[in-house]
Amino acid sequence: MSIRHVDDDRALCDLVMQFLEREESGIDCAVATDTSPTAALEGDGQFDPEAETELDGDEAQPP
């Protein structure tokens, strides 16, 4: 699974990436981060807003 995390706080982006990619999380994923929504959409071309599901803190549920 690929996850794109966008937040204007670089330190939080790094923390989320470390948390999700650690082996103990039980989530087999690769995390890409951006500090700008525009950069996330234009980025590496792997993000398809039509195919991805967006979750905010209210919708996210722990595994």
C-alpha positions as CSV (number, residue, x, y, z in Angstrom):
1,M,0.0,0.0,0.0
2,S,1.2,3.5,-0.7
3,I,0.2,6.4,1.5
4,R,0.7,10.1,0.8
5,H,0.6,12.3,4.0
6,V,0.4,16.0,3.5
7,D,1.0,18.5,6.4
8,D,2.6,21.9,6.5
9,D,4.7,20.7,9.5
10,R,7.8,18.8,8.2
11,A,8.5,17.3,11.6
12,L,5.0,15.8,11.8
13,C,5.4,14.4,8.2
14,D,8.6,12.7,9.3
15,L,7.0,11.3,12.5
16,V,4.0,9.9,10.6
17,M,6.3,8.3,8.0
18,Q,8.4,6.7,10.8
19,F,5.3,5.5,12.7
20,L,3.6,3.9,9.7
21,E,6.6,2.4,8.1
22,R,7.9,0.7,11.3
23,E,7.6,-3.1,11.3
24,E,5.6,-3.1,14.5
25,S,2.8,-1.1,12.9
26,G,1.6,-4.2,11.1
27,I,0.9,-2.1,8.0
28,D,2.9,-3.1,4.9
29,C,3.2,0.4,3.3
30,A,5.4,3.0,1.8
31,V,4.8,6.6,2.9
32,A,5.5,9.7,0.8
33,T,5.2,13.1,2.4
34,D,4.7,16.6,1.2
35,T,4.3,19.9,3.0
36,S,2.1,21.4,0.2
37,P,-1.1,20.1,-1.3
38,T,-0.1,21.4,-4.7
39,A,3.2,19.6,-4.5
40,A,1.4,16.4,-3.4
41,L,-0.8,16.5,-6.5
42,E,1.9,17.5,-8.9
43,G,4.6,15.3,-7.2
44,D,5.9,12.1,-8.6
45,G,2.8,11.3,-10.7
46,Q,1.9,8.3,-8.5
47,F,-0.9,10.0,-6.7
48,D,-4.3,9.7,-8.4
49,P,-6.9,11.7,-6.5
50,E,-9.7,9.7,-8.2
51,A,-8.3,6.4,-7.0
52,E,-7.2,7.3,-3.5
53,T,-9.2,7.6,-0.3
54,E,-8.6,10.6,1.9
55,L,-8.9,10.2,5.7
56,D,-8.7,12.9,8.2
57,G,-8.2,12.5,11.9
58,D,-11.9,12.0,12.5
59,E,-12.3,9.2,10.0
60,A,-9.1,7.2,10.6
61,Q,-9.6,4.1,12.7
62,P,-6.8,2.1,14.3
63,P,-6.2,-1.4,12.8
